[in-house]
Amino acid sequence: MPDSSSRLRKESRHSAGRSVRGRTTGVRIVTRSAFSVFLITACVALGVLSVPQMRKLRALKEELARAKALEAHVEREKDQKRRDLHAIRNDPAYLELVARDRLNLYREGERVYRIERK
């Protein structure tokens, strides 16, 4: 028959094991909770910090779009000026047309009507 001291030792081992398991479970819960709070805080901080950057990015994209539109407009004007220059240098009829328009020249017997915009 087991004596009472050995029975006490077995019971104390079981209760100590339960106590350690209980503490371990508690520590696990606290650790998981702390990690979850940390992740949530990190995500919120990342979101808060990215909002101004996103606004800045959007503004830069809009500025780029305006610059590209201006560039396209300038390119069209440049092409038109290049065509005008080529025509003035190589096409006498166009040169006469431009000269008559800008200098208000006309041939004898012609009537020129000008409509001016207000």
C-alpha positions as CSV (number, residue, x, y, z in Angstrom):
1,M,0.0,0.0,0.0
2,P,1.3,3.3,-0.9
3,D,2.0,5.5,2.0
4,S,0.4,8.9,2.4
5,S,3.6,10.8,1.6
6,S,3.9,9.3,-1.9
7,R,0.3,10.1,-2.5
8,L,0.9,13.7,-1.5
9,R,3.9,14.0,-3.8
10,K,1.8,12.7,-6.8
11,E,-1.0,15.1,-6.0
12,S,1.4,18.0,-5.7
13,R,3.0,17.1,-9.0
14,H,-0.4,17.1,-10.7
15,S,-1.5,20.3,-9.1
16,A,1.9,21.8,-10.0
17,G,1.5,20.6,-13.6
18,R,-2.0,22.1,-13.8
19,S,-0.6,25.4,-12.4
20,V,2.2,25.5,-14.9
21,R,-0.2,24.7,-17.7
22,G,-2.6,27.3,-16.5
23,R,0.2,29.9,-16.4
24,T,1.5,28.9,-19.8
25,T,-2.0,29.2,-21.3
26,G,-2.4,32.6,-19.7
27,V,0.9,33.8,-21.0
28,R,0.0,32.5,-24.5
29,I,-3.3,34.4,-24.4
30,V,-1.5,37.6,-23.3
31,T,1.2,37.2,-25.9
32,R,-1.3,36.6,-28.7
33,S,-3.4,39.6,-27.5
34,A,-0.3,41.8,-27.3
35,F,0.8,40.7,-30.8
36,S,-2.7,41.3,-32.2
37,V,-2.7,44.8,-30.7
38,F,0.8,45.4,-32.1
39,L,-0.3,44.3,-35.6
40,I,-3.4,46.5,-35.5
41,T,-1.4,49.5,-34.2
42,A,1.2,49.0,-37.0
43,C,-1.5,48.7,-39.7
44,V,-3.3,51.9,-38.4
45,A,0.1,53.7,-38.2
46,L,1.0,52.6,-41.8
47,G,-2.4,53.7,-43.0
48,V,-2.2,57.1,-41.3
49,L,1.4,57.7,-42.6
50,S,0.4,56.7,-46.2
51,V,-2.5,59.1,-46.6
52,P,-0.4,62.2,-47.1
53,Q,1.9,60.3,-49.4
54,M,-1.1,59.1,-51.5
55,R,-2.3,62.7,-51.7
56,K,1.1,63.9,-52.8
57,L,1.2,61.1,-55.4
58,R,-2.2,62.0,-56.8
59,A,-1.1,65.7,-57.0
60,L,2.1,64.7,-58.8
61,K,0.1,62.6,-61.3
62,E,-2.2,65.5,-62.0
63,E,0.8,67.8,-62.5
64,L,2.4,65.3,-64.8
65,A,-0.9,65.0,-66.9
66,R,-1.0,68.8,-67.2
67,A,2.7,68.9,-68.3
68,K,2.1,66.2,-70.9
69,A,-0.9,68.0,-72.2
70,L,1.1,71.2,-72.5
71,E,3.9,69.3,-74.2
72,A,1.5,67.9,-76.7
73,H,0.1,71.4,-77.4
74,V,3.6,72.8,-77.9
75,E,4.5,70.0,-80.2
76,R,1.5,70.6,-82.3
77,E,2.3,74.3,-82.5
78,K,5.9,73.5,-83.4
79,D,4.8,71.2,-86.2
80,Q,2.4,73.9,-87.5
81,K,5.2,76.5,-87.5
82,R,7.6,74.0,-89.3
83,R,5.0,73.4,-92.0
84,D,4.4,77.2,-92.3
85,L,8.1,77.8,-92.7
86,H,8.5,75.1,-95.2
87,A,5.5,76.5,-97.2
88,I,6.9,80.0,-97.1
89,R,10.3,78.9,-98.3
90,N,9.1,76.5,-101.0
91,D,5.6,77.6,-102.1
92,P,5.3,81.0,-103.8
93,A,1.5,80.9,-103.8
94,Y,1.4,80.4,-100.0
95,L,4.0,83.2,-99.6
96,E,1.8,85.5,-101.6
97,L,-1.2,84.6,-99.6
98,V,0.5,85.2,-96.3
99,A,2.0,88.5,-97.5
100,R,-1.3,89.8,-98.7
101,D,-3.0,88.8,-95.5
102,R,-0.5,90.3,-93.1
103,L,0.4,93.4,-95.1
104,N,-3.1,94.1,-96.3
105,L,-1.9,94.0,-99.9
106,Y,-4.2,93.6,-102.9
107,R,-3.9,93.6,-106.6
108,E,-5.3,96.3,-108.8
109,G,-9.0,95.8,-109.4
110,E,-9.5,93.5,-106.4
111,R,-11.8,94.2,-103.5
112,V,-10.8,92.9,-100.1
113,Y,-13.4,92.5,-97.4
114,R,-12.1,92.0,-93.9
115,I,-14.2,90.8,-91.0
116,E,-12.8,91.6,-87.7
117,R,-13.7,89.8,-84.5
118,K,-14.6,91.9,-81.4
